Amino acid sequence: MYEITQYSKDQAKKLGVMIKPSTRKNKKIDVFDKNLEYITSIGDNRYKDFPTYKKEKGEEYANKRREAYKKRHEKDRHTRGTAGYYADKILW
C-alpha cells in the first residue's frame, strides 16, 4: 500500500480536497471533496512520483522526472476535476 507523503497532503490542502490511500487496484490515492464525495483515484502504485524520487534519489533527479512527467501529460493535466489534474497537482 502506498504511504501518502506530507508533500501530497500539503498539495491537497492547497486544492481544498481530502486524500486517502486508495481502495482501487493499482492506485495510490483517492481524492475527495470537502463533503467527502469521491472525485477520482490518482497515481499508479507501480510507478514513482515526485516525493518518492526526491526521497530516494534527491531533489535534482526528482525535478528532472517532474519535468518529464509534465511534458508527457501536457494534454490531460490542465482540466480541473480530472484525474490528470489532481495527479499533476498532488503527486508532481
Backbone atoms as SQL, in Angstrom:
CREATE TABLE atoms (id INTEGER PRIMARY KEY, chain TEXT, resi INTEGER, resn TEXT, atom TEXT, x REAL, y REAL, z REAL);
INSERT INTO atoms VALUES
  (1, 'A', 1, 'MET', 'N', 0.842, -1.189, 0.000),
  (2, 'A', 1, 'MET', 'CA', 0.000, 0.000, 0.000),
  (3, 'A', 1, 'MET', 'C', 0.885, 1.250, 0.000),
  (4, 'A', 2, 'TYR', 'N', 0.483, 2.224, -0.766),
  (5, 'A', 2, 'TYR', 'CA', 1.224, 3.483, -0.884),
  (6, 'A', 2, 'TYR', 'C', 1.051, 4.323, 0.377),
  (7, 'A', 3, 'GLU', 'N', 2.153, 4.849, 0.880),
  (8, 'A', 3, 'GLU', 'CA', 2.103, 5.729, 2.040),
  (9, 'A', 3, 'GLU', 'C', 2.092, 7.177, 1.549),
  (10, 'A', 4, 'ILE', 'N', 1.027, 7.883, 1.849),
  (11, 'A', 4, 'ILE', 'CA', 0.873, 9.263, 1.396),
  (12, 'A', 4, 'ILE', 'C', 1.910, 10.145, 2.087),
  (13, 'A', 5, 'THR', 'N', 2.622, 10.935, 1.311),
  (14, 'A', 5, 'THR', 'CA', 3.677, 11.796, 1.843),
  (15, 'A', 5, 'THR', 'C', 3.107, 13.130, 2.332),
  (16, 'A', 6, 'GLN', 'N', 3.879, 13.809, 3.139),
  (17, 'A', 6, 'GLN', 'CA', 3.472, 15.127, 3.623),
  (18, 'A', 6, 'GLN', 'C', 3.340, 16.101, 2.459),
  (19, 'A', 7, 'TYR', 'N', 4.200, 15.957, 1.471),
  (20, 'A', 7, 'TYR', 'CA', 4.130, 16.800, 0.274),
  (21, 'A', 7, 'TYR', 'C', 2.738, 16.692, -0.357),
  (22, 'A', 8, 'SER', 'N', 2.260, 15.481, -0.556),
  (23, 'A', 8, 'SER', 'CA', 0.945, 15.272, -1.177),
  (24, 'A', 8, 'SER', 'C', -0.174, 15.807, -0.291),
  (25, 'A', 9, 'LYS', 'N', -0.047, 15.626, 1.004),
  (26, 'A', 9, 'LYS', 'CA', -1.063, 16.157, 1.930),
  (27, 'A', 9, 'LYS', 'C', -1.132, 17.678, 1.842),
  (28, 'A', 10, 'ASP', 'N', 0.032, 18.313, 1.780),
  (29, 'A', 10, 'ASP', 'CA', 0.081, 19.773, 1.686),
  (30, 'A', 10, 'ASP', 'C', -0.515, 20.261, 0.366),
  (31, 'A', 11, 'GLN', 'N', -0.204, 19.564, -0.719),
  (32, 'A', 11, 'GLN', 'CA', -0.737, 19.943, -2.027),
  (33, 'A', 11, 'GLN', 'C', -2.261, 19.795, -2.057),
  (34, 'A', 12, 'ALA', 'N', -2.770, 18.723, -1.479),
  (35, 'A', 12, 'ALA', 'CA', -4.220, 18.501, -1.440),
  (36, 'A', 12, 'ALA', 'C', -4.912, 19.600, -0.637),
  (37, 'A', 13, 'LYS', 'N', -4.299, 19.991, 0.459),
  (38, 'A', 13, 'LYS', 'CA', -4.869, 21.047, 1.290),
  (39, 'A', 13, 'LYS', 'C', -4.981, 22.354, 0.509),
  (40, 'A', 14, 'LYS', 'N', -3.966, 22.672, -0.288),
  (41, 'A', 14, 'LYS', 'CA', -3.991, 23.882, -1.120),
  (42, 'A', 14, 'LYS', 'C', -5.150, 23.851, -2.119),
  (43, 'A', 15, 'LEU', 'N', -5.478, 22.643, -2.593),
  (44, 'A', 15, 'LEU', 'CA', -6.557, 22.487, -3.569),
  (45, 'A', 15, 'LEU', 'C', -7.935, 22.394, -2.922),
  (46, 'A', 16, 'GLY', 'N', -7.972, 22.256, -1.602),
  (47, 'A', 16, 'GLY', 'CA', -9.244, 22.149, -0.901),
  (48, 'A', 16, 'GLY', 'C', -9.885, 20.780, -1.021),
  (49, 'A', 17, 'VAL', 'N', -9.074, 19.749, -1.185),
  (50, 'A', 17, 'VAL', 'CA', -9.583, 18.380, -1.261),
  (51, 'A', 17, 'VAL', 'C', -8.939, 17.539, -0.167),
  (52, 'A', 18, 'MET', 'N', -9.559, 16.396, 0.092),
  (53, 'A', 18, 'MET', 'CA', -9.020, 15.445, 1.064),
  (54, 'A', 18, 'MET', 'C', -8.514, 14.237, 0.302),
  (55, 'A', 19, 'ILE', 'N', -7.467, 13.602, 0.820),
  (56, 'A', 19, 'ILE', 'CA', -6.921, 12.417, 0.177),
  (57, 'A', 19, 'ILE', 'C', -6.781, 11.290, 1.194),
  (58, 'A', 20, 'LYS', 'N', -6.949, 10.072, 0.682),
  (59, 'A', 20, 'LYS', 'CA', -6.800, 8.866, 1.497),
  (60, 'A', 20, 'LYS', 'C', -6.120, 7.807, 0.633),
  (61, 'A', 21, 'PRO', 'N', -5.469, 6.829, 1.262),
  (62, 'A', 21, 'PRO', 'CA', -4.912, 5.734, 0.460),
  (63, 'A', 21, 'PRO', 'C', -6.027, 5.088, -0.363),
  (64, 'A', 22, 'SER', 'N', -5.732, 4.761, -1.590),
  (65, 'A', 22, 'SER', 'CA', -6.761, 4.251, -2.489),
  (66, 'A', 22, 'SER', 'C', -7.189, 2.836, -2.153),
  (67, 'A', 23, 'THR', 'N', -8.464, 2.579, -2.390),
  (68, 'A', 23, 'THR', 'CA', -9.018, 1.235, -2.238),
  (69, 'A', 23, 'THR', 'C', -9.097, 0.552, -3.605),
  (70, 'A', 24, 'ARG', 'N', -8.711, 1.264, -4.654),
  (71, 'A', 24, 'ARG', 'CA', -8.766, 0.722, -6.008),
  (72, 'A', 24, 'ARG', 'C', -7.441, 0.060, -6.380),
  (73, 'A', 25, 'LYS', 'N', -7.554, -1.008, -7.140),
  (74, 'A', 25, 'LYS', 'CA', -6.377, -1.772, -7.537),
  (75, 'A', 25, 'LYS', 'C', -5.397, -0.888, -8.316),
  (76, 'A', 26, 'ASN', 'N', -4.136, -0.970, -7.942),
  (77, 'A', 26, 'ASN', 'CA', -3.027, -0.274, -8.602),
  (78, 'A', 26, 'ASN', 'C', -3.100, 1.251, -8.534),
  (79, 'A', 27, 'LYS', 'N', -3.868, 1.816, -7.632),
  (80, 'A', 27, 'LYS', 'CA', -3.927, 3.269, -7.465),
  (81, 'A', 27, 'LYS', 'C', -3.331, 3.646, -6.113),
  (82, 'A', 28, 'LYS', 'N', -2.759, 4.858, -6.047),
  (83, 'A', 28, 'LYS', 'CA', -2.114, 5.332, -4.828),
  (84, 'A', 28, 'LYS', 'C', -3.083, 6.049, -3.900),
  (85, 'A', 29, 'ILE', 'N', -3.845, 6.982, -4.484),
  (86, 'A', 29, 'ILE', 'CA', -4.616, 7.922, -3.670),
  (87, 'A', 29, 'ILE', 'C', -6.028, 8.082, -4.221),
  (88, 'A', 30, 'ASP', 'N', -7.004, 8.135, -3.313),
  (89, 'A', 30, 'ASP', 'CA', -8.368, 8.521, -3.667),
  (90, 'A', 30, 'ASP', 'C', -8.555, 9.972, -3.235),
  (91, 'A', 31, 'VAL', 'N', -9.171, 10.764, -4.102),
  (92, 'A', 31, 'VAL', 'CA', -9.378, 12.191, -3.857),
  (93, 'A', 31, 'VAL', 'C', -10.860, 12.428, -3.576),
  (94, 'A', 32, 'PHE', 'N', -11.133, 13.229, -2.528),
  (95, 'A', 32, 'PHE', 'CA', -12.499, 13.528, -2.111),
  (96, 'A', 32, 'PHE', 'C', -12.676, 15.034, -1.976),
  (97, 'A', 33, 'ASP', 'N', -13.913, 15.508, -2.201),
  (98, 'A', 33, 'ASP', 'CA', -14.184, 16.929, -1.992),
  (99, 'A', 33, 'ASP', 'C', -14.420, 17.195, -0.505),
  (100, 'A', 34, 'LYS', 'N', -14.774, 18.425, -0.169),
  (101, 'A', 34, 'LYS', 'CA', -14.957, 18.819, 1.236),
  (102, 'A', 34, 'LYS', 'C', -16.065, 18.036, 1.931),
  (103, 'A', 35, 'ASN', 'N', -17.040, 17.551, 1.150),
  (104, 'A', 35, 'ASN', 'CA', -18.157, 16.777, 1.700),
  (105, 'A', 35, 'ASN', 'C', -17.884, 15.274, 1.698),
  (106, 'A', 36, 'LEU', 'N', -16.641, 14.919, 1.483),
  (107, 'A', 36, 'LEU', 'CA', -16.187, 13.529, 1.409),
  (108, 'A', 36, 'LEU', 'C', -16.827, 12.752, 0.267),
  (109, 'A', 37, 'GLU', 'N', -17.208, 13.476, -0.784),
  (110, 'A', 37, 'GLU', 'CA', -17.713, 12.840, -2.002),
  (111, 'A', 37, 'GLU', 'C', -16.498, 12.447, -2.844),
  (112, 'A', 38, 'TYR', 'N', -16.488, 11.214, -3.303),
  (113, 'A', 38, 'TYR', 'CA', -15.385, 10.704, -4.111),
  (114, 'A', 38, 'TYR', 'C', -15.291, 11.492, -5.417),
  (115, 'A', 39, 'ILE', 'N', -14.071, 11.898, -5.769),
  (116, 'A', 39, 'ILE', 'CA', -13.828, 12.589, -7.038),
  (117, 'A', 39, 'ILE', 'C', -13.148, 11.646, -8.019),
  (118, 'A', 40, 'THR', 'N', -11.976, 11.125, -7.636),
  (119, 'A', 40, 'THR', 'CA', -11.217, 10.263, -8.546),
  (120, 'A', 40, 'THR', 'C', -10.103, 9.552, -7.784),
  (121, 'A', 41, 'SER', 'N', -9.473, 8.609, -8.450),
  (122, 'A', 41, 'SER', 'CA', -8.279, 7.945, -7.928),
  (123, 'A', 41, 'SER', 'C', -7.107, 8.372, -8.795),
  (124, 'A', 42, 'ILE', 'N', -5.959, 8.573, -8.160),
  (125, 'A', 42, 'ILE', 'CA', -4.787, 9.050, -8.898),
  (126, 'A', 42, 'ILE', 'C', -3.555, 8.215, -8.577),
  (127, 'A', 43, 'GLY', 'N', -2.610, 8.242, -9.504),
  (128, 'A', 43, 'GLY', 'CA', -1.316, 7.622, -9.282),
  (129, 'A', 43, 'GLY', 'C', -1.329, 6.113, -9.376),
  (130, 'A', 44, 'ASP', 'N', -0.569, 5.581, -10.270),
  (131, 'A', 44, 'ASP', 'CA', -0.407, 4.140, -10.383),
  (132, 'A', 44, 'ASP', 'C', 0.671, 3.726, -9.389),
  (133, 'A', 45, 'ASN', 'N', 0.351, 2.810, -8.481),
  (134, 'A', 45, 'ASN', 'CA', 1.318, 2.455, -7.442),
  (135, 'A', 45, 'ASN', 'C', 2.481, 1.617, -7.966),
  (136, 'A', 46, 'ARG', 'N', 2.476, 1.319, -9.252),
  (137, 'A', 46, 'ARG', 'CA', 3.609, 0.611, -9.847),
  (138, 'A', 46, 'ARG', 'C', 4.680, 1.588, -10.343),
  (139, 'A', 47, 'TYR', 'N', 4.381, 2.891, -10.243),
  (140, 'A', 47, 'TYR', 'CA', 5.310, 3.929, -10.690),
  (141, 'A', 47, 'TYR', 'C', 5.593, 4.902, -9.556),
  (142, 'A', 48, 'LYS', 'N', 6.708, 5.587, -9.654),
  (143, 'A', 48, 'LYS', 'CA', 7.091, 6.546, -8.629),
  (144, 'A', 48, 'LYS', 'C', 6.523, 7.922, -8.955),
  (145, 'A', 49, 'ASP', 'N', 6.621, 8.827, -7.984),
  (146, 'A', 49, 'ASP', 'CA', 6.145, 10.195, -8.147),
  (147, 'A', 49, 'ASP', 'C', 7.201, 11.142, -7.584),
  (148, 'A', 50, 'PHE', 'N', 6.947, 12.439, -7.657),
  (149, 'A', 50, 'PHE', 'CA', 7.939, 13.430, -7.240),
  (150, 'A', 50, 'PHE', 'C', 8.456, 13.209, -5.810),
  (151, 'A', 51, 'PRO', 'N', 7.586, 13.092, -4.802),
  (152, 'A', 51, 'PRO', 'CA', 8.128, 12.929, -3.449),
  (153, 'A', 51, 'PRO', 'C', 8.931, 11.638, -3.270),
  (154, 'A', 52, 'THR', 'N', 8.550, 10.586, -3.975),
  (155, 'A', 52, 'THR', 'CA', 9.281, 9.320, -3.874),
  (156, 'A', 52, 'THR', 'C', 10.662, 9.454, -4.509),
  (157, 'A', 53, 'TYR', 'N', 10.714, 10.038, -5.699),
  (158, 'A', 53, 'TYR', 'CA', 12.008, 10.266, -6.343),
  (159, 'A', 53, 'TYR', 'C', 12.892, 11.167, -5.483),
  (160, 'A', 54, 'LYS', 'N', 12.300, 12.202, -4.917),
  (161, 'A', 54, 'LYS', 'CA', 13.070, 13.144, -4.099),
  (162, 'A', 54, 'LYS', 'C', 13.692, 12.431, -2.891),
  (163, 'A', 55, 'LYS', 'N', 12.916, 11.585, -2.262),
  (164, 'A', 55, 'LYS', 'CA', 13.393, 10.850, -1.094),
  (165, 'A', 55, 'LYS', 'C', 14.476, 9.840, -1.469),
  (166, 'A', 56, 'GLU', 'N', 14.280, 9.154, -2.592),
  (167, 'A', 56, 'GLU', 'CA', 15.202, 8.081, -2.967),
  (168, 'A', 56, 'GLU', 'C', 16.455, 8.546, -3.709),
  (169, 'A', 57, 'LYS', 'N', 16.304, 9.585, -4.574),
  (170, 'A', 57, 'LYS', 'CA', 17.425, 9.955, -5.440),
  (171, 'A', 57, 'LYS', 'C', 17.797, 11.431, -5.388),
  (172, 'A', 58, 'GLY', 'N', 17.132, 12.193, -4.548),
  (173, 'A', 58, 'GLY', 'CA', 17.484, 13.593, -4.396),
  (174, 'A', 58, 'GLY', 'C', 16.628, 14.531, -5.235),
  (175, 'A', 59, 'GLU', 'N', 16.671, 15.798, -4.871),
  (176, 'A', 59, 'GLU', 'CA', 15.804, 16.804, -5.492),
  (177, 'A', 59, 'GLU', 'C', 16.144, 17.055, -6.963),
  (178, 'A', 60, 'GLU', 'N', 17.420, 17.047, -7.296),
  (179, 'A', 60, 'GLU', 'CA', 17.803, 17.316, -8.689),
  (180, 'A', 60, 'GLU', 'C', 17.211, 16.261, -9.633),
  (181, 'A', 61, 'TYR', 'N', 17.359, 14.995, -9.273),
  (182, 'A', 61, 'TYR', 'CA', 16.807, 13.926, -10.092),
  (183, 'A', 61, 'TYR', 'C', 15.275, 13.996, -10.123),
  (184, 'A', 62, 'ALA', 'N', 14.670, 14.260, -8.972),
  (185, 'A', 62, 'ALA', 'CA', 13.208, 14.355, -8.889),
  (186, 'A', 62, 'ALA', 'C', 12.680, 15.471, -9.780),
  (187, 'A', 63, 'ASN', 'N', 13.384, 16.579, -9.835),
  (188, 'A', 63, 'ASN', 'CA', 12.955, 17.693, -10.699),
  (189, 'A', 63, 'ASN', 'C', 13.025, 17.318, -12.172),
  (190, 'A', 64, 'LYS', 'N', 14.013, 16.526, -12.559),
  (191, 'A', 64, 'LYS', 'CA', 14.099, 16.059, -13.952),
  (192, 'A', 64, 'LYS', 'C', 12.927, 15.139, -14.279),
  (193, 'A', 65, 'ARG', 'N', 12.587, 14.265, -13.352),
  (194, 'A', 65, 'ARG', 'CA', 11.450, 13.359, -13.557),
  (195, 'A', 65, 'ARG', 'C', 10.135, 14.144, -13.590),
  (196, 'A', 66, 'ARG', 'N', 10.035, 15.183, -12.770),
  (197, 'A', 66, 'ARG', 'CA', 8.838, 16.037, -12.751),
  (198, 'A', 66, 'ARG', 'C', 8.659, 16.711, -14.113),
  (199, 'A', 67, 'GLU', 'N', 9.745, 17.247, -14.637),
  (200, 'A', 67, 'GLU', 'CA', 9.698, 17.913, -15.939),
  (201, 'A', 67, 'GLU', 'C', 9.249, 16.938, -17.029),
  (202, 'A', 68, 'ALA', 'N', 9.778, 15.726, -16.997),
  (203, 'A', 68, 'ALA', 'CA', 9.406, 14.709, -17.987),
  (204, 'A', 68, 'ALA', 'C', 7.927, 14.336, -17.850),
  (205, 'A', 69, 'TYR', 'N', 7.464, 14.189, -16.606),
  (206, 'A', 69, 'TYR', 'CA', 6.050, 13.866, -16.370),
  (207, 'A', 69, 'TYR', 'C', 5.145, 14.959, -16.932),
  (208, 'A', 70, 'LYS', 'N', 5.466, 16.202, -16.645),
  (209, 'A', 70, 'LYS', 'CA', 4.625, 17.313, -17.081),
  (210, 'A', 70, 'LYS', 'C', 4.578, 17.414, -18.609),
  (211, 'A', 71, 'LYS', 'N', 5.694, 17.159, -19.266),
  (212, 'A', 71, 'LYS', 'CA', 5.696, 17.146, -20.735),
  (213, 'A', 71, 'LYS', 'C', 4.851, 16.001, -21.273),
  (214, 'A', 72, 'ARG', 'N', 5.003, 14.848, -20.677),
  (215, 'A', 72, 'ARG', 'CA', 4.300, 13.657, -21.134),
  (216, 'A', 72, 'ARG', 'C', 2.784, 13.772, -20.956),
  (217, 'A', 73, 'HIS', 'N', 2.360, 14.496, -19.921),
  (218, 'A', 73, 'HIS', 'CA', 0.937, 14.607, -19.597),
  (219, 'A', 73, 'HIS', 'C', 0.365, 15.995, -19.872),
  (220, 'A', 74, 'GLU', 'N', 0.995, 16.730, -20.754),
  (221, 'A', 74, 'GLU', 'CA', 0.587, 18.103, -21.036),
  (222, 'A', 74, 'GLU', 'C', -0.889, 18.211, -21.424),
  (223, 'A', 75, 'LYS', 'N', -1.393, 17.259, -22.176),
  (224, 'A', 75, 'LYS', 'CA', -2.778, 17.338, -22.659),
  (225, 'A', 75, 'LYS', 'C', -3.828, 17.090, -21.584),
  (226, 'A', 76, 'ASP', 'N', -3.493, 16.322, -20.551),
  (227, 'A', 76, 'ASP', 'CA', -4.529, 15.939, -19.580),
  (228, 'A', 76, 'ASP', 'C', -4.344, 16.491, -18.171),
  (229, 'A', 77, 'ARG', 'N', -3.433, 17.418, -17.994),
  (230, 'A', 77, 'ARG', 'CA', -3.177, 17.887, -16.630),
  (231, 'A', 77, 'ARG', 'C', -3.731, 19.264, -16.316),
  (232, 'A', 78, 'HIS', 'N', -4.440, 19.873, -17.239),
  (233, 'A', 78, 'HIS', 'CA', -4.925, 21.231, -17.016),
  (234, 'A', 78, 'HIS', 'C', -6.425, 21.347, -16.756),
  (235, 'A', 79, 'THR', 'N', -7.174, 20.285, -16.951),
  (236, 'A', 79, 'THR', 'CA', -8.625, 20.348, -16.773),
  (237, 'A', 79, 'THR', 'C', -8.979, 20.021, -15.330),
  (238, 'A', 80, 'ARG', 'N', -9.381, 21.053, -14.590),
  (239, 'A', 80, 'ARG', 'CA', -9.708, 20.895, -13.165),
  (240, 'A', 80, 'ARG', 'C', -10.785, 19.828, -12.965),
  (241, 'A', 81, 'GLY', 'N', -10.581, 18.993, -11.966),
  (242, 'A', 81, 'GLY', 'CA', -11.546, 17.955, -11.637),
  (243, 'A', 81, 'GLY', 'C', -11.231, 16.601, -12.245),
  (244, 'A', 82, 'THR', 'N', -10.247, 16.542, -13.133),
  (245, 'A', 82, 'THR', 'CA', -9.888, 15.267, -13.755),
  (246, 'A', 82, 'THR', 'C', -8.782, 14.573, -12.965),
  (247, 'A', 83, 'ALA', 'N', -8.655, 13.284, -13.208),
  (248, 'A', 83, 'ALA', 'CA', -7.591, 12.524, -12.547),
  (249, 'A', 83, 'ALA', 'C', -6.222, 13.092, -12.913),
  (250, 'A', 84, 'GLY', 'N', -6.052, 13.469, -14.174),
  (251, 'A', 84, 'GLY', 'CA', -4.778, 14.035, -14.609),
  (252, 'A', 84, 'GLY', 'C', -4.439, 15.324, -13.886),
  (253, 'A', 85, 'TYR', 'N', -5.448, 16.153, -13.661),
  (254, 'A', 85, 'TYR', 'CA', -5.257, 17.409, -12.955),
  (255, 'A', 85, 'TYR', 'C', -4.795, 17.145, -11.517),
  (256, 'A', 86, 'TYR', 'N', -5.522, 16.275, -10.819),
  (257, 'A', 86, 'TYR', 'CA', -5.171, 16.012, -9.421),
  (258, 'A', 86, 'TYR', 'C', -3.839, 15.279, -9.292),
  (259, 'A', 87, 'ALA', 'N', -3.539, 14.377, -10.204),
  (260, 'A', 87, 'ALA', 'CA', -2.246, 13.692, -10.167),
  (261, 'A', 87, 'ALA', 'C', -1.118, 14.710, -10.330),
  (262, 'A', 88, 'ASP', 'N', -1.288, 15.617, -11.275),
  (263, 'A', 88, 'ASP', 'CA', -0.274, 16.649, -11.516),
  (264, 'A', 88, 'ASP', 'C', -0.083, 17.529, -10.290),
  (265, 'A', 89, 'LYS', 'N', -1.167, 17.970, -9.697),
  (266, 'A', 89, 'LYS', 'CA', -1.083, 18.910, -8.573),
  (267, 'A', 89, 'LYS', 'C', -0.687, 18.244, -7.251),
  (268, 'A', 90, 'ILE', 'N', -1.101, 17.000, -7.034),
  (269, 'A', 90, 'ILE', 'CA', -0.865, 16.350, -5.744),
  (270, 'A', 90, 'ILE', 'C', 0.411, 15.508, -5.746),
  (271, 'A', 91, 'LEU', 'N', 0.682, 14.827, -6.836),
  (272, 'A', 91, 'LEU', 'CA', 1.848, 13.919, -6.863),
  (273, 'A', 91, 'LEU', 'C', 3.077, 14.513, -7.527),
  (274, 'A', 92, 'TRP', 'N', 2.912, 15.585, -8.277),
  (275, 'A', 92, 'TRP', 'CA', 4.037, 16.143, -9.018),
  (276, 'A', 92, 'TRP', 'C', 4.243, 17.601, -8.710);
